[in-house]
Amino acid sequence: QVDGANDFKIFRRIILPLSFPALASFAIFQFLWVWNDLLVAMVFLGTAPDKAVLTYKLNSLLGSRGGNWEILTASAFITIIVPLAVFFSLQRYFVRGLLAGSVKGG
């Protein structure tokens, strides 16, 4: 035992704060992989218009002969708002994890 602390207190006070940047970066990447997984959504949900996901709707805006690029650009911007909110909410932990592994040169 370290300074009279039990195993749970050691985990909560030492191990968890040190591993939180790695867990936050894993959460960011996992969220982005799931958010952008158009193929799985199309396989499981099908192409029913009432069950289509946002990335499928964005893909259908393009059409076969091009399309209105201004609408596609605005839709892509709206689609990226949620992943940006997740990234910016966890950014401080992501940067903290990057800085923890760096070595100061001399």
Secondary structure, 3 states (H helix, E strand, C coil): CECCECHHHHHHHHHHHHHHHHHHHHHHHHHHHHHCCHHHHHHHHCCCCCCCCHHHHHHHCCCCCCCCHHHHHHHHHHHCHHHHHHHHHHHHHHHHHHHHCCCCCC
